[in-house]
Amino acid sequence: CTLDSEVALRVGGDFFFDPQPGDFPVNLVLIAGGVGINPLFSILLHIADLHGYQESKGNRHKLGTAKLYYSAKNTSELLFKKNILGLMEAFPGKITCCFHVTQQRSQICKELQPHITGK
């Protein structure tokens, strides 16, 4: 987003991301804490499926980027972290993530270090 950009926020409830062929591409910012990642991880998987299909078959979906901000007390509570790292590796620049830990006492593994903020 840039200064004065319009954004839409939704907290809780039933939500989904189901772009249709011909829709304008949108850039998603997904924000999760703890187990709140579950529905957002499903959205990330759907986006990855669409990107993969687009690359292999050239479908008509126009996709933007997806940026996930995911927070937990420590890295052991970051659910699906290896899967998320795999999505980022498979679709560089299209799916990105920034993990935030608030109470990490032990050393953070090297694989996660570039993507971790917080203590």
C-alpha positions in Angstrom: 0.0 0.0 0.0 1.0 3.6 -0.5 -0.1 6.7 1.4 -3.8 7.2 0.9 -4.4 3.7 -0.5 -7.8 2.2 0.2 -7.8 -1.0 2.1 -10.5 -3.3 3.4 -10.2 -5.2 6.7 -12.2 -8.1 7.9 -11.9 -9.6 11.4 -13.5 -13.0 12.2 -16.5 -14.6 10.7 -16.9 -16.5 7.4 -14.5 -15.3 4.8 -12.8 -16.7 1.7 -10.8 -15.6 -1.4 -12.3 -16.8 -4.7 -11.1 -14.7 -7.6 -12.9 -15.3 -10.9 -11.4 -15.3 -14.3 -11.4 -11.7 -15.6 -11.4 -10.1 -12.2 -8.8 -7.4 -11.7 -5.8 -8.7 -9.8 -5.7 -7.8 -6.1 -2.8 -7.8 -3.7 -3.7 -9.5 -0.4 -2.3 -8.7 3.0 -3.2 -11.5 5.4 -2.6 -11.0 9.2 -2.8 -13.9 11.6 -1.9 -14.6 15.2 -1.5 -18.1 16.7 -4.1 -20.6 15.5 -5.9 -17.8 13.6 -3.6 -18.9 10.7 -5.9 -21.9 9.8 -8.3 -20.1 7.4 -5.5 -17.9 6.0 -3.3 -20.9 5.3 -6.1 -22.3 3.3 -6.3 -19.0 1.3 -2.5 -19.2 0.7 -2.8 -22.8 -0.6 -5.6 -21.7 -2.9 -3.4 -18.8 -4.2 -0.5 -21.2 -4.7 -2.8 -23.6 -6.7 -4.0 -20.7 -8.9 -0.4 -19.5 -9.5 0.7 -23.1 -10.3 -2.2 -23.6 -12.6 -1.5 -20.2 -14.3 2.1 -21.1 -14.8 1.5 -24.5 -16.3 -1.7 -23.9 -18.3 -1.9 -20.1 -18.7 -5.4 -19.7 -17.2 -7.3 -16.5 -17.3 -7.0 -15.7 -13.6 -5.0 -12.5 -13.0 -3.4 -12.7 -9.6 -1.6 -10.2 -7.5 0.7 -10.8 -4.6 -0.1 -12.3 -1.2 1.8 -11.1 1.9 1.3 -12.9 5.2 2.1 -11.4 8.6 2.0 -14.1 11.2 2.7 -13.7 14.9 3.1 -16.1 17.8 4.8 -16.3 21.1 7.7 -18.4 19.7 8.7 -20.2 16.6 7.3 -23.5 17.9 3.8 -22.0 17.9 4.1 -20.9 14.3 1.8 -23.5 12.6 2.5 -24.5 9.0 5.8 -22.6 9.0 7.6 -25.1 6.8 4.7 -25.2 4.4 4.6 -21.4 4.3 8.4 -21.3 3.6 7.8 -23.8 0.8 5.1 -21.7 -0.8 7.5 -18.7 -0.6 10.2 -20.7 -2.3 7.9 -22.1 -5.0 6.4 -18.7 -5.8 9.1 -16.0 -5.1 7.8 -12.5 -5.0 4.2 -13.7 -5.4 3.8 -15.2 -1.9 5.8 -13.7 1.0 5.6 -13.9 4.8 7.0 -12.1 7.8 6.8 -14.0 11.0 6.8 -12.1 14.3 7.6 -13.8 17.6 7.0 -12.0 20.9 8.6 -14.2 23.6 11.3 -16.3 21.9 14.0 -17.3 24.5 15.9 -19.8 22.4 18.0 -19.3 19.3 15.9 -19.1 16.1 16.8 -21.6 13.4 18.7 -20.3 10.4 15.9 -21.3 8.0 13.5 -18.9 9.7 15.9 -16.1 10.7 15.5 -14.0 7.5 11.7 -14.0 8.0 11.5 -13.3 11.7 11.0 -10.0 13.5 10.6 -9.5 17.2 12.6 -10.9 20.1 
